[in-house]
Structure formats: C-alpha cells, structure tokens
Amino acid sequence: MLGSGAMTNSIEDVTRKADVIMLVGSNPEEAHPVIGMQIRAAVERGCRLIVVDPRDIGLAAQADIHLKLRPGTNVAFANGVVNYLIQNDLYDEDFVRERTEGFEILAATVRDCTPTWVEEVCGIDRRDLVQAARMYAAADAAAIMYCLGVTEHSTGTDGVMALSNIAMITGNLGKPGGGVNPLRGQNNVQGACDMGAGPDDLPGYQKVADPEVARRFEKAWGVPLPRTRGLKATECFPAMIEGGIKGLFLFGEDPVRTDPDTAHVIRALEALEFLVVDDLFLTETAKYADVVLPGRSYAEKEGTFTNTERRVQRVRKAVAGPTGARLDTEMFTEVMNRMGYAQPSLSAAEIMDEVASLTPSYGGMSHERLDGSALAGRGLQWPCPSEAHPGTPILHMGEFALGLGAFSTPEYRPSAELPDAEYPLMLTTGRVLYQYNACAMTGRTDGVNEIIDHSFIEINERDAAALGVSDGDRVRVSSRRGTIQSTARVSGKTNPGQTWMPFHFQDGNSNWLTNAALDRVSKAPEYKVCAVKVEKIG
C-alpha cells in the first residue's frame, strides 16, 4: 500500500505530537513497557486515547473510548470506521485526490460496513464506533499503533491494510504525530527483516526475483543466487513432515515453546534427518537437536539492533562470553568454508560496511558513524542512503515510496476456527510484563519468577459460574490439538465466551492448544483465536 513495511513515525513523535492515538491489538504496558509508559504520559498531557482490544488492558482504564471487540474482527472494525468517514464526509478529500489511488473501489468495498453491521460482527456498541471515528477524524494529527493482536490472525495482513486505509483516507500519513506504527514483538525483529530474513527478500527488501538486484548481489558475493522465493518459517514445519526439508539450522528461536500447535512442531522436528540449534541455553527445542552449539548473548558481542522505529543503534560487548561459546558470525563463516564457499572472517564493523554497500536504506551507516559523538546513543533511522544523510524520522513525507498510496480492499472473513458445542469458548493468547517470550532468560531470573512463574487462564465471571470454577481453581483446557492444565483467574477482563492465556509457561503452555492456520500473505499463525473447552479438575 505504502511501499514500506515499517513504523512510519517515531515513538517520540507519536507520543509527543499526536492529538489522538488509536491503539489496536496491543498491550504495550506489558509487551512494550517503555512505550506503554510514554503512551500513558501522552494521555496525561492531554492526548486522546482510543483502545481497540478484546481485554481490559491497563491502558483501557486511561482511554477515552475502549472498543472491546470480539477477537478476529479487526477488519470489520476498520472497514466500519472507513465506511462512517466516507458516508459523513469526514475524510481528507485533498489528500485522497492528490496522493492516493483506488478510493472508489475502497468506497464500494466498505459500503455495507455500517455501524449497525459492525455492532453485530464485533460485539461493540455502534455508538462507540461512531464516537471513535469522529474523534480520530477531528484530530489535527492522529496515530495508529498496533501489534500482534492485529497480525497474529489468519486475516492479519488484511487487518494491517484495513487500518492503513483509516490513516490514508484522513491524510494522517507523512506528517508529525500521525502514521501507521507497528510495535515489533522483539527488540531486533525490524533489523532481521531489514537484513533479508523474509524468503522473498535480500537485504533492504530488495527482491530475490528482480534480475538486476540478484546480479548486484552475485557480483558482490561471487556466487550464483537462486531466483525463486524460499519458505517462510511457519511453512517449514509441514515441509519437514512431508520430507521437503531434511535439515534445519536454528538459532535464537524456540518453536517448541512459541509456535502454535506444539504437537505438530514436535512431529516436524522429529522428522528431520539433522537438527542444529545455536542458543544460549538448552531450550525445549534444543532437546530435540542432534547438535547444540552454545551461542553468545547480545552483551557478549558487537553489532547493531534496528528497533521498532527503524532506528539502528550500536550494541557493544560488555562482558566476555563463556568458554566455548562462539559468535554466530564465526559459526556461519566456518560452516560456509567447510561447505566449499570461501568466506573470510569479518568483524562486526566490516559486516556493517558490506551491509551499507549493498543496502540503499542503510547506505550511510557504519559503526564509525554510529559511534561518533553526534550520534552516540541515538543511532540513525533508515532510510539513510548516504554518509551526509541525517536519517528519516517520518516516512512518506511529500510522497509515498510507491508514488501514490494504494488503498486496499480487504473484506471481513471470520477466524479459521470458532467456538462450537464441543469447544464453546474462544481462546486468545499474549504476554505478561514479567516474562519474555520463551522465558529462555527471564525464566532463569529468580526475582522475576517470584512475581509470576506459572500458567493461568483468564475466564469471564459468567462463564466461570456456569462451569462451577472459582478464582484459583485448577482447570483442564482442551482444544482439537491438545490438552493442558492451568490455574483459573476469574474476572471481567475478557468478555463472556472468551478466555486469555500467556504462552510463556511450560507447566501449561497455551501453544499446545493454538491453531496453526496461517495468514495467506504473511503466513503468520492465528495465535489469537481458537476454540477451547474448560473443565474444573477434582
């Protein structure tokens, strides 16, 4: 739609210059606590806040409006907002005419997405939808922030595009205090994507299938490159079971703990002929490995992280690594050499220089520049194409990377698996403040574990009463994929018919239950919606 898949504005820009923040499918006070604190401070300064989330997250109590919508209905909600803006002439006609294309098709797509229809699909009061749409449209600068509550659905890509329609139709792109701003789930997700982690991409989102791009990298690396896309991570597991993938080198990832449908993941790993895991600890996944290579943590090596706002910052070695643990780059270099590709050993600074030489958006970056007094601690935001370029805090100012912004036309589609008579409750998953992802590090921190170290499931008071479940009871939670035990937390945080669990804890990991239905574009799994039943134990 825009020509760039990244946060359009800066964190400070959004939290200091936005008049309205629409926070969708994100609980930043627990998943991104520094940003969450800044959003709370923005509200205290007078910024209006619209929270769109199925749970009573902490920031919902600070919000002007909380739209407690049914999980999996983000597209319906966003299309309903666009419908209301068009029908009531609350969009930016000049911006739409001068900087976008496809408006007429968009208008036709959302014609039937009335507030009454949204109320029925999303389970929210249509008056709240109208109030939120009017508040957003009336702002001089309105920002959208979203996270995995939007993307971790079988319609996640549609959800992101539908939200982008809201920003584009109101002219809230390419300006301070506006934009569409994904909060990346981990500290260097943006950097990994930038460096070509996607199977379609070489570094800088340069397409593998583009002959000119491929020739440039072939010249630099001295080897022919494939011209066809590879597999996305979630596509690999079925390929392992089917025999298409026979070996896997896995580093810094624990899919047995964090991927959906754990039994399916384990079957895939056991089908491999050879599995190598490079990690800091013997993770759940490493237990299935043929070879485990001890890696080093961020504090034991040099390099850069690119954070959620496209800011490239230096990581500096603070402590020596343990005996026997080697840098990932050393391991990769040795593997390449043993497999017949002559690869010299390069320092982190030399690798960054190569990145800059081949990646236009990083072209003006180097360790030397990032270490300079003018940038120390601040870094640079890409695109930064030359050494004289100051970096780009706000994308799409003046024009979009594609020229004209292209409206998308996603239609609402229900989640892949909905509650029924056998599994009558809806489960969604997420994070808690005190633990981090697979708990590889936080789970080994005694002080953190004193606060929370075990599985639980949030159940609405009405559902708990019907099940005979009280707060603190042990319960059995089952889906079509597995069964776990957990502890009930009874409250009104979720709506009736809906439950919520963190995925951190091995004593009752929700990913034994979750559904591996994939988004058609991103191939992200539908962690946020699956059907379950809950039974009291004993």
N, C-alpha and C positions, 0 to 999 in steps of 0.2 A: 504493500500500500504506500509506504513512505520511502522505501529504498534503503532502510537501515533497521536492523532488528536489535535495538538497544534503547536504553533510557534516553529520552530526548533532552531532558533538562538535568540540572544538577540538584543534589539533595538540598544544599543550602538555598538554591534558587527557589525550589518548590516550597520549602518550609519557612522562608522569609518573605517571599513575594507573591505567593498565591493568595487570592481572596477566598477561594473555595478549594478544598481538597476532597475529591471523591475517592475513597479508599475501598477497593473491591477485592474480596477474596484474599485478604492479607491481615495478619495479626502481628504487626511489626513490634509491638511492645514485648512479645515473646520470641518471635523468629528473627527480628532485626532490631534489637533493643535500643541501639544508639539512634537509629532513625525514628523509632517509636517515641523516644524521649523528645526528639526535635518536633515531631508532629504534635505532641501534647503541648509543647511550648508555643507552637504556632497558634493553637486553639486559644491558649491563654492570652496571646497578643491580639486576638480578635478574628483569626481566620475561621471561616465556617467549615464544618466537617460533615460530610455525608459518608456513613459507613454502610457498605453493602456486604453482608456476611450472615451465614446461617446461624452463627452463635453470638451470644452476648460476650464479645471480647471486651477487654478493658477499655479500649477507646470508644466503644459504643456508648458508654456512660457519659463521655465528653461530647458526643456528636449532637448536632442539631437535628439530624434525622438518622435513624437506624432502620434500614430495609432488611429485615430478617428473612431473606428469601429462601426458597426450597433449594437445596444443593442440586447443581446441574442445570440451573435455569438462567445462567448469566446472559446467554444470547437473547433470551426472551426479554429480560430486563433491559438490556442495552437497546434492543430494537424498539422497545416501548418508549424509551426516552427519545430516541430519534424520531419516532412517529409523532410524539407530542410536540417536539420542537418544530417539525415541518408543518404540522397542522395548525399551529398557533403562531407561525412566522417569527419564531424565536431563534432562528439561525442567522449566521453572518452571510448575507447574500453576496456581498462584495468578495469575501474570501472564497466562497464556493465558486463564484463565476471566474475569478482570476487565477486561482491556484489549484483547482481540482477538476476531476472529470468523473462522469458516471453518476451524477446526482439524480437524474431522472430514474435510472434503474434502481437506485437506492430507495427513492421515494415509493416506487411501486412495490418493492420488496417488503417494506415495513407498513404498507397501507392498512393492513388488518391488525397490526400490533397495538391496539388501543389500550388505554389504561385499564379498561374492564377486562380485556383478554389477559393482560399481564397479571392482574389480580388473581385470576383463576389459575394461571400456569405457575406463577412464582409464589403464590400464597401470601402476598402482601396486600396492604390496603392501597387501592388505586390513588387515594388522596395523597399518600406519602410519595408515590411515584411522581405525581404532578408537582408536588412541592419541591422534590429533589431536582427535577428537570428545570423548573423555573429558577431555583437558586443557582444552579450551575450556569444556566444561560445568562443570568443577570450579572454575573461576576465580570469584572474587568480582566481578571486572569484566573482561570480555573485549571487545576491539575488533576489528572487521574493517576493514581498509584495502584498497582495490583501485584499479586504474587501467585503462589501455586494453587490457591483456591480458584483461580481462573484457568490456569494452564493444565492442571492435572485432571483433565476430563477427556472423554472420547471426542468432545467437541471443543477442546481447549483452544485450538487455533482460531476457530470461529469466534470464541469468546473474546480473544485479544483483538481481532479485526472489528468486531461489533463495538467494543469500547473505543477503538481508534476512530470509528465513524462519529462518535459523540464529540470527540475533540476536534475533528476536522470540520464538522458541519458548523461548529461555533467559532472557528478561527482560533482555537487555543493551541496551535502548533507553531513553532518557530518564534516564540515570544517568551519573555521572562514570566515566571510564575505559572506556566502552563504545561502542556505536553502530556505524553503517554509514557508512564515511567514504571517499568517492571523492576521489582525488588528481587535481585538474584538470590537464589536459595542458599548459596555458599560464597565464600569470600573471593574465589577466582573463577567462578562459572563464566563470567564475561570474558576473562582472559583466555580460558580454554577454548571457548567458541571462536574468539578472535584468531587464535593460532591454528585453526583448521580442524577442530575436533569433530565437526559435522562431516558426514560421509560425502557430501556434495562439494565440499569446500577445501581449498588450500588456504593458507593464512590470509587474513583480511577479507574473507568471504569472496575470494576470487574462485570462480567456478572451475571444478575439475574438467568439465565438459567443454570449456572455452579453449579452442586450439592455441590462441595467442598466449593465454595465461599458462597453459601446460608447457608450451615451448620455452617460456621465460624461466620456469622452474627447472625444466630439464637441462637447460644451459647452465644454470647455477649449480645444480646437483650432479650433473654429469651422468644421468641415468634416465632411461625411458620411463614415463609415468603412465599408469592406467588412465583411460579417458572416461570410464564409467564410474557411477557412484558406488560406494560401499554400502554397508548396513549400519543403521542406527543401533544404539546399544540394545534397546528392547527387541529389535528384530533378530539379534544374535541368538537369543535363547531357543526359539523354535528351530533356527538353523542348526544349532548344536544337536538337538534331539533328532533332527532329520539327517544328520551326517554331513551337512554342508560346511560346517565349521568343526574342525578336529582338534585345534589347539587354540589356547587363549592366554595372552599375557595381560594380567590385570594389575593395575597399580592405583593405590589410593581410593579403592572402591570396595564396598562390602555388600554385594547384591543379595546375599542370603538374608541379610538383615533389612535391607532398604527397598528391594524390588517387590512388586506385587506378586501374589500367588507363590509363596515361598516353596511349596512342594514342586511347582513347575520349574523354578530356578534350580533347585537341587537336582532334579532329573536331568536338566540340561548340563550342569557341571559334571555329573557322573557319567554322562555320555561322551565327554571329551576324551581324546587319547592322551592329551597332555595339558596341564594347567599350571601356570606360573603366577604366583601372587607376590607382588612387591609392596610391602606395607610396614608400618611402624610396629604393629602388634599382631599376634596370632588371632586374626578376626574369625568370625564364623565362616566366612568364605575360604579363608586360608586353611581351614581344617580339611578342605576337600582338595588342596593343591598337591601336585607332585613335587614341586619345588617352591620353597618360600625364601624370598630374598629380603633381608632386613633393609628398609629404606631409612631416609632421614626426614626429620620434620622441617617445617619452614624455618625454625630458629637455628637450624644446623646447616643452612646453605644460603647462597646468594641468588638473587634474581629479581623478578618483579611480580606483583599481583596487579590485575586490572579489575577494579571494583565495579559495583553496580552502576555507577555513574560514568563509566568509561574512563576512569582515572587510573593511569598507570603509575604505580608507586614502587619504590625500591624495597626489597626485602634484604636485610643484611644478616650475615651469620653472627649469632650472639653467643653460641656455645658449641663446643666440639661434639661431633656425633659419637655414638658408642663404637667400640671396636668391632670391625667387620661390616658396619653399615656404610653403604656407598651411595653417592649421589645418583639419582635417577639417570641423569645425563651420562654418567660413567657407565652405568649398566647398558643403556641403549647403545652407546658407542661401541662397547665390547661385543654386544650381540651383532651389530651391523658388521663389524670387522670379521667376526667368526662366520658370518653368513655370506661373506665374499664382497661386501661393499666397503671400500676403503674410506673410513671416516676418521679424520684427525680428532684428537681430544681438544675441545674448545672450552674456554672459560665462560661463565655466565655472561660476562660483558661482551665477549666475541660472538656468542649466540645472539645476543640482543642486536649487535651490529648487523648480523645476517638477516634477522627479522626486519630491521629497518630497510635493508637494501631490497627486500622482496615484497614488502607490505606497505603500500602507499599510505594507509591511515596511520602507520607507526613510523613513517619515513623520517621524521625529525627527532626521534627519540634515541637516546643512548644512556648507558649507565653514567657516563661522564656528565651529561647534561642533567640527568635526574639527581645526581649527587651535588650539583652546583648550589651555591648558597641561595640563589634566587628561587630555586625550586625545591630545596631540601624540605622534606616532609609534606609537600603539596602535590608533587607529581604533575603529570600532563594528561589532559583529556583528549582522546582521539576524536576526530581526525586531526593529526598533527603532521602534515606532509613534508615539512622542511625544518631545518635547524632554527630558522628565524621565526617559525610559526608559534604563536602562544598557546596553541591548543583550542578546543572548541567546547565551551561550556553548554551551549544550546544548539541543537541540531535544527536544520530546516529553516533557518532564518533567510528570508528572501525567496527561496525556492526549495523544493524537496530534492532529495538526492536523485529521484527519478524524473525530476522536472515538475510535472503535475502530480498531485496526490491523487491516488485512485481509491474511490470508495469501494468497500467490499459489500457483498450482499449475502451474508450468511443467514440461513433460515433456522429457526429453533428446531432441534432434534432432541428427544429425551435421552437420558443416560442409557448406557447399554444394558444395565441390569437394575430393575426397580423392585421395590418390595411386593410380595405376594402373600398368599395364605400361608405358605410354608415358611417363608422368611419375611416377616411382616415389618421389620424395622429397617431404616436406612442408616448405613454407617458412613461417616466421613472421618478422615484422619488428619493429623497435623503434628505440631511441635509444642514443647513446653520450654519455658525460659531457661531452666536449669540444666537441660541436657542438649546435646548437639548431634543430630543425625544418628549415626550408628553407635554413638557412645564410645567410639574407639579411644578417645582421650578423656572426655568428661566422665565416662563410666568408671574410670580409674582414679577419679579425684574424690577423695574421701569426704571433703566438706560439701561438695555438690550432692553426693549420694545421701548425705544426712537429710537433705531437703526433699528430694524425690528420687527414688531408685526402683520403682516398681510400676507395673502396668495398672491402668484403670480405664474404665469406660463411663462416660457421662451419659446418663439416662434422664429423660424428662420425668418430672414428678408423676404425671398422669400415667405414663407407660409403666413406671416402677410400681405404682399402686396396683395396676391391673396384673402385673407379674408377681406380686407379693414380694417385691425386692425393696429392701431398706438401704439407706446410705451405709456403705462399708461392707455390705454383704459380698461374699464370693459368688461369682456368676460364671456360667459357661456361655461362650459366644460362638456361634457357628454360622458359616456361610456354605455355599456349594463347593468351596475349595478346601475348607479345613475347620478345625475347632480349637479354641484356646480357652484358658481360664483367666479371669481378671477380677478386679475389685470394682464394685459399683460406686459411682458418685452421682447421687440423685440431686437434681436441681432444675431450674428453669433455663439453664444456659442454652440448651437446644430446644427446638420446637417438639411438640408431640409427634411421635413416629420417627424421630431422628436421634441418632446416637453419635458420639465422637470419641476417638481414641488417639493417643500418641503412638508413634511407631518405634520409639526408642528402645523399648524394654523387652528383653528376651524371655522374661517369665510369662509374657502374654503378648507376643508381637502381633499387631494387627495385620501385618502383611501376609500372615497365613490365610487371611480372610479376603484380602482385597482382590480386585478384578484386574486382570491383565489386558482388558480391552484397550486398544490403542487409538490415539488420535490419527486421523487419516493423513495428516501432513507431518506433524512433529514426531509422531509415534510415541508421545508421552502416554503413560498408563493412566487409567481412570482410578487413581487412588481415592478420589473424593466422593465416590458414590458406589456402594454395593449393598446388596440385601443380606440381612442377618436375622437371626433369632437369638434371644437372650433367655437363659433359664437359671433360676436360683439353684445353687449347689447345696445339698443337705437340708 
